[in-house]
Amino acid sequence: MAATIHSATLKSPLLYRQPDGRSADIPPGPCLVESLAGGLTIVVWGDEAEFSAVVATKELDEALAKRDLLFSD
């Protein structure tokens, strides 16, 4: 199955948990969003797409509902 990657914009920071357990924010701005298996989504951001985080798809759905995340495609 081919991956579907969406261009999006975060309007406010999105909290995620780093692999070491610390909390961090995905900053507002442009990003790429790709759904993964198991109810997870990867978000990629940065000037050169140098940062990424895996978050629960449910969290992104909530951000979409609040219009904190907007797909551009």
Jmol script that loads the backbone (N, CA, C; Angstrom):
load data "model"
ATOM      1  N   MET A   1       0.848  -1.176   0.000  1.00  0.00           N
ATOM      2  CA  MET A   1       0.000   0.000   0.000  1.00  0.00           C
ATOM      3  C   MET A   1       0.893   1.240   0.000  1.00  0.00           C
ATOM      4  N   ALA A   2       0.587   2.197  -0.848  1.00  0.00           N
ATOM      5  CA  ALA A   2       1.362   3.424  -0.946  1.00  0.00           C
ATOM      6  C   ALA A   2       1.039   4.359   0.211  1.00  0.00           C
ATOM      7  N   ALA A   3       2.052   5.040   0.667  1.00  0.00           N
ATOM      8  CA  ALA A   3       1.870   6.003   1.755  1.00  0.00           C
ATOM      9  C   ALA A   3       1.241   7.274   1.205  1.00  0.00           C
ATOM     10  N   THR A   4       0.409   7.901   2.013  1.00  0.00           N
ATOM     11  CA  THR A   4      -0.167   9.190   1.657  1.00  0.00           C
ATOM     12  C   THR A   4       0.380  10.226   2.622  1.00  0.00           C
ATOM     13  N   ILE A   5       1.080  11.190   2.067  1.00  0.00           N
ATOM     14  CA  ILE A   5       1.675  12.254   2.868  1.00  0.00           C
ATOM     15  C   ILE A   5       0.917  13.534   2.562  1.00  0.00           C
ATOM     16  N   HIS A   6       0.495  14.222   3.622  1.00  0.00           N
ATOM     17  CA  HIS A   6      -0.253  15.470   3.472  1.00  0.00           C
ATOM     18  C   HIS A   6       0.596  16.649   3.927  1.00  0.00           C
ATOM     19  N   SER A   7       0.500  17.741   3.201  1.00  0.00           N
ATOM     20  CA  SER A   7       1.066  19.007   3.652  1.00  0.00           C
ATOM     21  C   SER A   7       0.066  19.637   4.601  1.00  0.00           C
ATOM     22  N   ALA A   8       0.563  20.211   5.683  1.00  0.00           N
ATOM     23  CA  ALA A   8      -0.330  20.790   6.680  1.00  0.00           C
ATOM     24  C   ALA A   8       0.361  21.961   7.369  1.00  0.00           C
ATOM     25  N   THR A   9      -0.430  22.686   8.155  1.00  0.00           N
ATOM     26  CA  THR A   9       0.089  23.774   8.971  1.00  0.00           C
ATOM     27  C   THR A   9      -0.458  23.630  10.375  1.00  0.00           C
ATOM     28  N   LEU A  10       0.439  23.680  11.351  1.00  0.00           N
ATOM     29  CA  LEU A  10       0.023  23.717  12.757  1.00  0.00           C
ATOM     30  C   LEU A  10      -0.155  25.173  13.155  1.00  0.00           C
ATOM     31  N   LYS A  11      -1.296  25.497  13.729  1.00  0.00           N
ATOM     32  CA  LYS A  11      -1.584  26.866  14.157  1.00  0.00           C
ATOM     33  C   LYS A  11      -1.169  27.111  15.602  1.00  0.00           C
ATOM     34  N   SER A  12      -1.003  26.042  16.374  1.00  0.00           N
ATOM     35  CA  SER A  12      -0.539  26.154  17.759  1.00  0.00           C
ATOM     36  C   SER A  12       0.331  24.937  18.054  1.00  0.00           C
ATOM     37  N   PRO A  13       1.179  24.996  19.076  1.00  0.00           N
ATOM     38  CA  PRO A  13       2.067  23.865  19.377  1.00  0.00           C
ATOM     39  C   PRO A  13       1.280  22.587  19.653  1.00  0.00           C
ATOM     40  N   LEU A  14       1.864  21.461  19.261  1.00  0.00           N
ATOM     41  CA  LEU A  14       1.259  20.153  19.503  1.00  0.00           C
ATOM     42  C   LEU A  14       2.200  19.363  20.406  1.00  0.00           C
ATOM     43  N   LEU A  15       1.712  18.989  21.574  1.00  0.00           N
ATOM     44  CA  LEU A  15       2.506  18.258  22.554  1.00  0.00           C
ATOM     45  C   LEU A  15       2.704  16.810  22.113  1.00  0.00           C
ATOM     46  N   TYR A  16       3.915  16.302  22.273  1.00  0.00           N
ATOM     47  CA  TYR A  16       4.187  14.887  22.006  1.00  0.00           C
ATOM     48  C   TYR A  16       5.203  14.389  23.017  1.00  0.00           C
ATOM     49  N   ARG A  17       5.350  13.084  23.106  1.00  0.00           N
ATOM     50  CA  ARG A  17       6.293  12.476  24.044  1.00  0.00           C
ATOM     51  C   ARG A  17       7.495  11.956  23.261  1.00  0.00           C
ATOM     52  N   GLN A  18       8.695  12.370  23.677  1.00  0.00           N
ATOM     53  CA  GLN A  18       9.926  11.923  23.044  1.00  0.00           C
ATOM     54  C   GLN A  18      10.238  10.489  23.461  1.00  0.00           C
ATOM     55  N   PRO A  19      11.106   9.798  22.713  1.00  0.00           N
ATOM     56  CA  PRO A  19      11.428   8.407  23.060  1.00  0.00           C
ATOM     57  C   PRO A  19      11.949   8.228  24.485  1.00  0.00           C
ATOM     58  N   ASP A  20      12.600   9.252  25.036  1.00  0.00           N
ATOM     59  CA  ASP A  20      13.113   9.138  26.406  1.00  0.00           C
ATOM     60  C   ASP A  20      12.052   9.456  27.455  1.00  0.00           C
ATOM     61  N   GLY A  21      10.824   9.735  27.005  1.00  0.00           N
ATOM     62  CA  GLY A  21       9.716   9.985  27.921  1.00  0.00           C
ATOM     63  C   GLY A  21       9.443  11.450  28.216  1.00  0.00           C
ATOM     64  N   ARG A  22      10.354  12.342  27.815  1.00  0.00           N
ATOM     65  CA  ARG A  22      10.128  13.770  28.053  1.00  0.00           C
ATOM     66  C   ARG A  22       9.076  14.319  27.088  1.00  0.00           C
ATOM     67  N   SER A  23       8.343  15.314  27.552  1.00  0.00           N
ATOM     68  CA  SER A  23       7.361  15.991  26.697  1.00  0.00           C
ATOM     69  C   SER A  23       8.059  17.081  25.897  1.00  0.00           C
ATOM     70  N   ALA A  24       7.573  17.313  24.695  1.00  0.00           N
ATOM     71  CA  ALA A  24       8.090  18.375  23.834  1.00  0.00           C
ATOM     72  C   ALA A  24       6.952  18.850  22.944  1.00  0.00           C
ATOM     73  N   ASP A  25       7.154  19.997  22.309  1.00  0.00           N
ATOM     74  CA  ASP A  25       6.147  20.565  21.417  1.00  0.00           C
ATOM     75  C   ASP A  25       6.611  20.508  19.973  1.00  0.00           C
ATOM     76  N   ILE A  26       5.689  20.176  19.089  1.00  0.00           N
ATOM     77  CA  ILE A  26       5.892  20.419  17.670  1.00  0.00           C
ATOM     78  C   ILE A  26       5.474  21.874  17.486  1.00  0.00           C
ATOM     79  N   PRO A  27       6.358  22.724  16.975  1.00  0.00           N
ATOM     80  CA  PRO A  27       6.036  24.153  16.911  1.00  0.00           C
ATOM     81  C   PRO A  27       5.027  24.476  15.807  1.00  0.00           C
ATOM     82  N   PRO A  28       4.345  25.606  15.947  1.00  0.00           N
ATOM     83  CA  PRO A  28       3.456  26.053  14.872  1.00  0.00           C
ATOM     84  C   PRO A  28       4.254  26.244  13.583  1.00  0.00           C
ATOM     85  N   GLY A  29       3.579  26.006  12.472  1.00  0.00           N
ATOM     86  CA  GLY A  29       4.218  26.192  11.177  1.00  0.00           C
ATOM     87  C   GLY A  29       3.923  25.038  10.245  1.00  0.00           C
ATOM     88  N   PRO A  30       4.562  25.031   9.084  1.00  0.00           N
ATOM     89  CA  PRO A  30       4.313  23.982   8.093  1.00  0.00           C
ATOM     90  C   PRO A  30       4.865  22.637   8.555  1.00  0.00           C
ATOM     91  N   CYS A  31       4.198  21.576   8.118  1.00  0.00           N
ATOM     92  CA  CYS A  31       4.643  20.222   8.451  1.00  0.00           C
ATOM     93  C   CYS A  31       4.102  19.246   7.411  1.00  0.00           C
ATOM     94  N   LEU A  32       4.611  18.036   7.468  1.00  0.00           N
ATOM     95  CA  LEU A  32       4.106  16.926   6.664  1.00  0.00           C
ATOM     96  C   LEU A  32       3.520  15.908   7.619  1.00  0.00           C
ATOM     97  N   VAL A  33       2.417  15.279   7.216  1.00  0.00           N
ATOM     98  CA  VAL A  33       1.701  14.334   8.075  1.00  0.00           C
ATOM     99  C   VAL A  33       1.470  13.046   7.283  1.00  0.00           C
ATOM    100  N   GLU A  34       1.846  11.915   7.883  1.00  0.00           N
ATOM    101  CA  GLU A  34       1.648  10.613   7.239  1.00  0.00           C
ATOM    102  C   GLU A  34       1.075   9.626   8.250  1.00  0.00           C
ATOM    103  N   SER A  35      -0.043   8.999   7.900  1.00  0.00           N
ATOM    104  CA  SER A  35      -0.654   7.989   8.771  1.00  0.00           C
ATOM    105  C   SER A  35       0.162   6.708   8.741  1.00  0.00           C
ATOM    106  N   LEU A  36       0.326   6.116   9.917  1.00  0.00           N
ATOM    107  CA  LEU A  36       1.009   4.836  10.071  1.00  0.00           C
ATOM    108  C   LEU A  36       0.005   3.813  10.571  1.00  0.00           C
ATOM    109  N   ALA A  37       0.409   2.580  10.644  1.00  0.00           N
ATOM    110  CA  ALA A  37      -0.457   1.523  11.180  1.00  0.00           C
ATOM    111  C   ALA A  37      -0.610   1.692  12.690  1.00  0.00           C
ATOM    112  N   GLY A  38      -1.653   1.105  13.228  1.00  0.00           N
ATOM    113  CA  GLY A  38      -1.831   1.060  14.671  1.00  0.00           C
ATOM    114  C   GLY A  38      -2.288   2.350  15.310  1.00  0.00           C
ATOM    115  N   GLY A  39      -2.956   3.211  14.545  1.00  0.00           N
ATOM    116  CA  GLY A  39      -3.478   4.446  15.121  1.00  0.00           C
ATOM    117  C   GLY A  39      -2.414   5.487  15.412  1.00  0.00           C
ATOM    118  N   LEU A  40      -1.323   5.449  14.663  1.00  0.00           N
ATOM    119  CA  LEU A  40      -0.234   6.403  14.848  1.00  0.00           C
ATOM    120  C   LEU A  40      -0.031   7.221  13.581  1.00  0.00           C
ATOM    121  N   THR A  41       0.529   8.400  13.762  1.00  0.00           N
ATOM    122  CA  THR A  41       0.819   9.298  12.648  1.00  0.00           C
ATOM    123  C   THR A  41       2.189   9.906  12.873  1.00  0.00           C
ATOM    124  N   ILE A  42       2.952  10.060  11.795  1.00  0.00           N
ATOM    125  CA  ILE A  42       4.245  10.735  11.906  1.00  0.00           C
ATOM    126  C   ILE A  42       4.078  12.164  11.403  1.00  0.00           C
ATOM    127  N   VAL A  43       4.664  13.101  12.135  1.00  0.00           N
ATOM    128  CA  VAL A  43       4.656  14.512  11.760  1.00  0.00           C
ATOM    129  C   VAL A  43       6.114  14.918  11.554  1.00  0.00           C
ATOM    130  N   VAL A  44       6.397  15.557  10.415  1.00  0.00           N
ATOM    131  CA  VAL A  44       7.749  15.989  10.069  1.00  0.00           C
ATOM    132  C   VAL A  44       7.724  17.503   9.911  1.00  0.00           C
ATOM    133  N   TRP A  45       8.710  18.184  10.497  1.00  0.00           N
ATOM    134  CA  TRP A  45       8.744  19.642  10.410  1.00  0.00           C
ATOM    135  C   TRP A  45      10.196  20.119  10.406  1.00  0.00           C
ATOM    136  N   GLY A  46      10.370  21.409  10.225  1.00  0.00           N
ATOM    137  CA  GLY A  46      11.694  22.034  10.184  1.00  0.00           C
ATOM    138  C   GLY A  46      11.991  22.530   8.784  1.00  0.00           C
ATOM    139  N   ASP A  47      12.916  23.478   8.695  1.00  0.00           N
ATOM    140  CA  ASP A  47      13.261  24.069   7.400  1.00  0.00           C
ATOM    141  C   ASP A  47      13.700  23.030   6.382  1.00  0.00           C
ATOM    142  N   GLU A  48      14.365  21.977   6.859  1.00  0.00           N
ATOM    143  CA  GLU A  48      14.833  20.917   5.971  1.00  0.00           C
ATOM    144  C   GLU A  48      14.232  19.572   6.362  1.00  0.00           C
ATOM    145  N   ALA A  49      13.043  19.612   6.974  1.00  0.00           N
ATOM    146  CA  ALA A  49      12.355  18.398   7.437  1.00  0.00           C
ATOM    147  C   ALA A  49      13.264  17.567   8.336  1.00  0.00           C
ATOM    148  N   GLU A  50      13.997  18.268   9.220  1.00  0.00           N
ATOM    149  CA  GLU A  50      14.973  17.591  10.061  1.00  0.00           C
ATOM    150  C   GLU A  50      14.417  17.077  11.387  1.00  0.00           C
ATOM    151  N   PHE A  51      13.165  17.367  11.680  1.00  0.00           N
ATOM    152  CA  PHE A  51      12.551  16.924  12.931  1.00  0.00           C
ATOM    153  C   PHE A  51      11.336  16.055  12.634  1.00  0.00           C
ATOM    154  N   SER A  52      11.083  15.082  13.494  1.00  0.00           N
ATOM    155  CA  SER A  52       9.893  14.245  13.325  1.00  0.00           C
ATOM    156  C   SER A  52       9.452  13.699  14.670  1.00  0.00           C
ATOM    157  N   ALA A  53       8.177  13.358  14.734  1.00  0.00           N
ATOM    158  CA  ALA A  53       7.610  12.758  15.939  1.00  0.00           C
ATOM    159  C   ALA A  53       6.462  11.852  15.530  1.00  0.00           C
ATOM    160  N   VAL A  54       6.304  10.772  16.262  1.00  0.00           N
ATOM    161  CA  VAL A  54       5.163   9.880  16.070  1.00  0.00           C
ATOM    162  C   VAL A  54       4.157  10.204  17.167  1.00  0.00           C
ATOM    163  N   VAL A  55       2.935  10.501  16.765  1.00  0.00           N
ATOM    164  CA  VAL A  55       1.879  10.847  17.723  1.00  0.00           C
ATOM    165  C   VAL A  55       0.646   9.992  17.440  1.00  0.00           C
ATOM    166  N   ALA A  56      -0.207   9.890  18.430  1.00  0.00           N
ATOM    167  CA  ALA A  56      -1.463   9.159  18.252  1.00  0.00           C
ATOM    168  C   ALA A  56      -2.332   9.901  17.240  1.00  0.00           C
ATOM    169  N   THR A  57      -2.896   9.170  16.303  1.00  0.00           N
ATOM    170  CA  THR A  57      -3.777   9.770  15.301  1.00  0.00           C
ATOM    171  C   THR A  57      -4.923  10.508  15.975  1.00  0.00           C
ATOM    172  N   LYS A  58      -5.387  10.005  17.106  1.00  0.00           N
ATOM    173  CA  LYS A  58      -6.467  10.653  17.857  1.00  0.00           C
ATOM    174  C   LYS A  58      -6.094  12.091  18.227  1.00  0.00           C
ATOM    175  N   GLU A  59      -4.838  12.316  18.605  1.00  0.00           N
ATOM    176  CA  GLU A  59      -4.395  13.669  18.955  1.00  0.00           C
ATOM    177  C   GLU A  59      -4.449  14.600  17.748  1.00  0.00           C
ATOM    178  N   LEU A  60      -4.076  14.089  16.587  1.00  0.00           N
ATOM    179  CA  LEU A  60      -4.157  14.917  15.381  1.00  0.00           C
ATOM    180  C   LEU A  60      -5.602  15.165  14.981  1.00  0.00           C
ATOM    181  N   ASP A  61      -6.462  14.167  15.167  1.00  0.00           N
ATOM    182  CA  ASP A  61      -7.888  14.359  14.886  1.00  0.00           C
ATOM    183  C   ASP A  61      -8.460  15.466  15.766  1.00  0.00           C
ATOM    184  N   GLU A  62      -8.034  15.502  17.034  1.00  0.00           N
ATOM    185  CA  GLU A  62      -8.489  16.565  17.941  1.00  0.00           C
ATOM    186  C   GLU A  62      -7.972  17.925  17.482  1.00  0.00           C
ATOM    187  N   ALA A  63      -6.719  17.979  17.038  1.00  0.00           N
ATOM    188  CA  ALA A  63      -6.158  19.234  16.530  1.00  0.00           C
ATOM    189  C   ALA A  63      -6.894  19.690  15.273  1.00  0.00           C
ATOM    190  N   LEU A  64      -7.263  18.747  14.410  1.00  0.00           N
ATOM    191  CA  LEU A  64      -8.052  19.084  13.218  1.00  0.00           C
ATOM    192  C   LEU A  64      -9.415  19.649  13.605  1.00  0.00           C
ATOM    193  N   ALA A  65     -10.061  19.018  14.577  1.00  0.00           N
ATOM    194  CA  ALA A  65     -11.392  19.460  15.010  1.00  0.00           C
ATOM    195  C   ALA A  65     -11.343  20.871  15.589  1.00  0.00           C
ATOM    196  N   LYS A  66     -10.244  21.210  16.272  1.00  0.00           N
ATOM    197  CA  LYS A  66     -10.094  22.546  16.863  1.00  0.00           C
ATOM    198  C   LYS A  66      -9.516  23.546  15.868  1.00  0.00           C
ATOM    199  N   ARG A  67      -9.218  23.061  14.663  1.00  0.00           N
ATOM    200  CA  ARG A  67      -8.591  23.870  13.611  1.00  0.00           C
ATOM    201  C   ARG A  67      -7.205  24.355  14.014  1.00  0.00           C
ATOM    202  N   ASP A  68      -6.546  23.592  14.891  1.00  0.00           N
ATOM    203  CA  ASP A  68      -5.146  23.852  15.226  1.00  0.00           C
ATOM    204  C   ASP A  68      -4.222  23.213  14.195  1.00  0.00           C
ATOM    205  N   LEU A  69      -4.762  22.288  13.408  1.00  0.00           N
ATOM    206  CA  LEU A  69      -4.040  21.637  12.316  1.00  0.00           C
ATOM    207  C   LEU A  69      -4.898  21.773  11.069  1.00  0.00           C
ATOM    208  N   LEU A  70      -4.301  22.304  10.012  1.00  0.00           N
ATOM    209  CA  LEU A  70      -5.026  22.509   8.754  1.00  0.00           C
ATOM    210  C   LEU A  70      -4.270  21.825   7.625  1.00  0.00           C
ATOM    211  N   PHE A  71      -4.946  20.923   6.913  1.00  0.00           N
ATOM    212  CA  PHE A  71      -4.337  20.307   5.734  1.00  0.00           C
ATOM    213  C   PHE A  71      -4.396  21.289   4.580  1.00  0.00           C
ATOM    214  N   SER A  72      -3.312  21.358   3.794  1.00  0.00           N
ATOM    215  CA  SER A  72      -3.309  22.255   2.644  1.00  0.00           C
ATOM    216  C   SER A  72      -3.537  21.531   1.333  1.00  0.00           C
ATOM    217  N   ASP A  73      -3.677  20.217   1.379  1.00  0.00           N
ATOM    218  CA  ASP A  73      -3.958  19.481   0.136  1.00  0.00           C
ATOM    219  C   ASP A  73      -5.235  18.683   0.271  1.00  0.00           C
TER     220      ASP A  73
END
end "model"
wireframe off; spacefill off
backbone 0.3
color backbone group
